[in-house]
Amino acid sequence: MITTFNGDTVASMAAGVREEHPMIHHITNSVVTNFTANITLAMGAAPVMAPSIAESAQMAGFAGALLLNIGTINPELLESMLAAGKAANEKGIPVILDPVGAGATGLRTNATASLLSELNISVVRGNAGEILSLAGSSGGVRGVDSLATGEGKDRVFADFARKTGIITVVSGETDFVTDGTNWIKIYNGHPVMTSVTGTGCGATTAAACFAASGSGLLQSVAAGIACYNIAGEIACDICKGPGSFVPEFIDQLANLTGETILNKLRIETNL
């Protein structure tokens, strides 16, 4: 069990993902399929998108991690997610949930409730409004955008993680990762990233890539988010705007080095 978290930890975990090349099974939303597949490849993992219930459970058994994203959920897709999740649970494969827009509509809220009640979810990553909705608080969600800032809500997030046993990642100006007792705050990132569709979903992909490879889930997930945000921060400093961000971001993510991680990482933790 890893008991520290610093630049050396993150750099080592990033190298581990590239060395192990884990397969990440995505059952995700149609808006971000290509983007998150490229993020998976850039981080050194192998993506597979298998949404059909005819194969989703079988494919989950081959994966290093299963990612479930409800961004374009429908009843058939939910059944496929549940089948794949149960197969992953049987084999001890981590299941990562992105509750996109939970709290905004009954379909999304009920789908998330089903996934949480019927599956052993390892990690959940969302914005403040989504996680507050899961926790039973008034998060304020408009469409898939959070109306909550997350400021002063760390205790709610930690309580949710502790009660559920789910590593909880809350994205925002500062990303907050907690198991209910320990926490890591990640200050890397850039506002331009919020102007590009799918960057939140991409962060969930980063968490899944590292969850499939690392030995301590809290630290592994935080390391994935940190690497993702560092690459995004560099890309935003180079690109001309949202249109040129995506190719630059994929390049920076693919070329991220341990030295860059050590130089750029900005965190706070109680570990």
WODA-V36831 format. One line per field, one symbol per residue. psi: psi as a letter, one per 30 degrees, with the letter a starting at -180 (. if undefined). A space follows every 10 residues. Layout:
BEGIN
psi: ???
END
This chain:
BEGIN
psi: kkgljaeeee eeeeeeeeef hlkjjkjalf egeeefeeee effglkkkji fkfffeeeee fflflkkkkg ehkleeeeee eeeeeeeeee ggkkkkkjij gkfeleeeee eeeeeeeflj kekkkaleee eeeefgljej kjbgkkgkff kggeeeeeee eeefgkkkkj kaekkkklgf ellkkkflak efffgkkfee eeeeeeeeee efelfjeeee eeeeeeeeee eeeeeefelf aeefeeeeee eeeegkleee eeffkjlklg .
END
